[in-house]
Amino acid sequence: MPEAIVDGSSIVSTGTPRVADLMAVREAVERAGYDATIYIDPALKDAITGIDELVDRGFVKVAPRGAALDSFVLDQCEMRGGILVSKDDYADLRTRYPWIEDLRVAVLLHHSGSRAIE
């Protein structure tokens, strides 16, 4: 199955961060035929109730402390040859990562029951 790198921090960047939002995106990505790897910022790990279970199950990975999450996620995508799933457009990083336009899938969340719109 091809891989999708999910910028989990961008997914929960508005409102209260919720596990349900991350899971909705993961499920949508997998329905589309991709293996989802979700990355979040270490500081966010303490802000999301219930995230530890997803980390323990391997559904969510925490980026290394001190890493710039945007660059870390984009580097993972580049190294693994996956698509990028994010709400961020990475406008400030497009010179360094010119492929963003072609491999980024934007995410829209509908908050009645937390489901992702592909």
N, C-alpha and C positions, 0 to 999 in steps of 0.2 A: 504494500500500500504506500503511495507517495506520502511525504511528510508535509505537514503544515506547522509552522512556528507561529504561535499565538502570543502577541504582546498582551498578556493578561492585565498588566497595570493600566494600559490604555483602555481596556474593556471596562474596567471599573473606575474610571477616572472622574466620573460625574456622579454626584449623589453619594449615598452610603454604599461602600464596597460590599458586594454580596456574592457568596459562593454560587447562588443560583444563576447569576449572570455568567460566571465562568463556565459552569456546567452547560448552560444553554448554548454557548458558543462552541464548546467542545462537541456536543451532540450534533450541532449543525455541520461542523467541519467533518465529523465522521460520516454523517449521512451523505455528504458530498463526495465521499470516497478517499478521504485523507486520514492519516494517523496524526492526531493533534498532540503537540507538545506545548504546554502553556508555561510561560515564564512570568514571574512577578518580581518586583523590587523587594529586597529584604525588609524594608521598613513597612511595606504593605502587609507582610505576613502577620504582624501583630495587630493590624487594623481590621482584619476580616474574620468574623466569627465562623468557626467551622473549617477554616482553611487547612488546619493541621492534618485532618483526615485525608484531604485531597493530596497533600504533600506526601503523607505516609503511603498512600496507594499509588503514587507515581503519576497522578494526573496533572499535578502542578509542580513545577520546579522553581526554586528560589535562585535568582541570579547571585553571583558572588558579591559579598559586601565590597563597596568601593567601585564596582563596575558601573559605568554609565549604561543604564538599562537599554536605551534606544540602540546604541552601538552594539551592545552585547547581543541583543535579539537579532539585529541585522547581520552580525557576524555568524551567528548560529544558522541563520537562513542561508547565507552564502556558502558556508562550509558543508551543509547537509543537502543543498540543492532543493530546498523546500519552498513552498509558497509562504507568504507573510500574511497573517490575519491580524488586523489592527484597526483601531479608530483613528490613530495618528497618521498624518500624511507625510511625516518626516521631511518636511520642506527644507529644513536646515541641513539635512544629510544627503540630499540627492546628488550632490557633486561626488561625494565619496562612494555612494551606492547608486549608480545610475540605473540599475535594474529595478528599483523600487516601483516605478510606474507600471512595469510589466508583470511583476509578481506579487503585488499587494492586493489583497482582497479586503475591502472596507466592510466594517461591521456596523449594523444598526440594531439596537436592542429595543424590543417592544416590552414594556414593563408590566403588562397584565399577565402575570404568570411567568415572567422572564423567559422569553424565547427569542432566539436570534433570527434575524431576517437575513437570508443569504442573498 
